[in-house]
């Protein structure tokens, strides 16, 4: 059952990521906004799901893997982030590449820090 949940969730996450790409394909911005949006959205969904699942002790494992591994895994894209950043470097846009790295890391890790603070 978990395999099917990951399969379905991964398809949904990948479809959302694809739609982000279509929405921003004509963007004139130097930063790859679709990839940034996909990774930030995946981080936000992940942290919200973790908080929700921790409060709902009886959440089925299939739902957890559907959302966390499937949807978030299909939606987030480290490989595309890496490719686009390396392309910026090859094109002599090192400042934009560094900006992409810093913005992506600060936003994605920041989401976990803000929305999932350490509890004592």
C-alpha positions in Angstrom: 0.0 0.0 0.0 2.8 2.4 0.8 4.4 1.8 -2.6 1.1 2.9 -4.3 0.9 6.0 -2.0 4.4 7.1 -2.9 3.7 6.5 -6.6 0.5 8.6 -6.6 2.0 11.3 -4.4 5.1 11.5 -6.5 3.0 11.9 -9.7 1.0 14.7 -8.0 4.1 16.5 -6.8 5.8 16.2 -10.2 2.7 17.5 -11.9 2.6 20.5 -9.6 6.3 21.1 -10.3 5.6 20.9 -14.1 2.8 23.4 -13.8 5.1 25.8 -11.9 7.5 25.5 -14.9 4.7 26.3 -17.4 3.6 29.3 -15.3 7.1 30.8 -15.2 8.5 29.7 -18.6 8.3 33.2 -20.0 9.8 34.8 -17.0 12.6 37.3 -17.7 14.1 37.0 -14.3 17.6 35.6 -14.0 16.7 33.4 -11.0 14.9 30.2 -11.8 11.6 31.1 -10.1 9.7 27.9 -10.9 12.4 25.8 -9.2 12.6 28.1 -6.2 8.8 28.1 -5.9 8.7 24.3 -6.1 11.3 23.8 -3.5 9.8 26.4 -1.1 6.3 25.0 -1.6 7.6 21.4 -0.9 9.3 22.6 2.3 6.2 24.4 3.4 4.0 21.4 2.7 6.5 19.2 4.5 6.6 21.2 7.7 2.9 21.7 7.8 2.4 17.9 7.3 4.9 17.0 10.0 3.2 19.3 12.5 -0.2 17.9 11.5 0.9 14.3 11.7 2.6 14.8 15.1 -0.8 16.1 16.5 -2.8 13.3 14.9 -1.3 10.2 16.4 -3.4 7.8 14.3 -2.5 9.0 10.8 -2.1 6.0 8.5 1.4 5.4 7.3 0.2 5.4 3.7 -1.0 9.0 4.1 2.3 10.1 5.6 4.4 8.6 2.7 1.9 9.9 0.2 2.5 13.5 1.4 6.1 13.5 2.7 7.8 11.1 0.3 5.5 11.2 -2.6 4.2 14.8 -3.0 7.1 16.6 -1.4 9.6 14.3 -3.1 8.0 14.8 -6.5 7.6 18.5 -6.0 11.0 19.4 -4.7 13.9 19.2 -7.1 17.5 19.4 -6.0 18.7 18.1 -9.3 17.1 20.9 -11.3 18.3 23.5 -8.7 21.8 22.2 -9.1 21.6 22.1 -12.9 20.2 25.7 -13.2 22.8 27.0 -10.7 25.7 25.4 -12.6 24.3 26.8 -15.9 24.3 30.3 -14.4 28.0 29.8 -13.4 28.9 28.6 -16.9 27.2 31.7 -18.4 29.2 34.0 -16.2 26.4 34.8 -13.9 28.2 33.8 -10.7 26.5 36.5 -8.6 23.1 35.2 -9.6 24.2 31.6 -9.0 25.3 32.6 -5.5 22.0 34.5 -5.0 20.1 31.5 -6.1 21.9 29.2 -3.6 21.6 31.6 -0.7 17.9 32.5 -1.3 17.0 28.9 -1.8 18.7 27.7 1.3 17.6 30.5 3.5 13.9 30.2 2.4 13.7 26.4 2.6 15.6 26.0 5.9 13.9 29.2 7.2 10.5 27.6 6.7 11.4 24.7 9.0 12.9 27.1 11.6 9.9 29.4 11.6 7.1 26.9 11.3 8.6 24.0 13.2 10.4 25.6 16.2 12.1 23.4 18.6 9.8 22.4 21.5 11.2 22.0 25.0 
